[in-house]
Amino acid sequence: MQDNIAVLRQWIAGSDNIVFFGGAGVSTESGIPDFRSTDGLYRQEYKYPPETILSHTFFERDPEEFFRFYRAKLIPDKSVRPNAAHRRLAGLEREGKLRAVITQNIDGLHQAAGSRRVIELHGSIHRCRCAKCGRPCPEEAVNTGEGVPRCPCGGVLRPDVVLYEEPLAERDITDAVNFIRAADVLIVGGTSLAVYPAAGLLRYYEGRKLALVNMGATGYDESADLLIREKIGKVFSEV
């Protein structure tokens, strides 16, 4: 494993055109649990699975239950901070090596670490708006308190995140494809690559330095030029 990390270190040292594609595993090392993980809590507190609650249909049908789950499970504790992976990626951008971070996460930790070019495929909890009139609103109006937040127009306020049944933003897809297609080194970390259409963006990579950093197997393992079975924070603390 150390040999593979050494290879990744060499790739990074020799490139100024790196793109990072990450998922939930990047944030779990900061203490944010993957809402898909089974901890028994869902069975005790919620009548529906997370994928149902976080769907567009459910949001419109039962916003009260949606916000109960959303605030309890998707809003990080204020003590949560960027980890070694977030910080090193931000450092690589400052050094002129990293072109973009493409993330499936909605927590804003990459920006908190200092990354500036971040494509948030699934949106962000830090941007909120009215579902009816589209007017932006402070995140505190949505992410704190109890009950269903309302806009002066009467509409329901919501986080600017992509719910199940909703499409990804075309601009984000286009930007992600362009960065991935042009990348010299593509590092994929902290994701099982099981969530589509986001995971399908990897097929646009045309280079020969695809590094997969993940504790578990992914559907792209056979396509990887470098495979590292290790926590992503540990790996980035060594590169």
Disulfide bonds with the S-S distance in Angstrom:
none
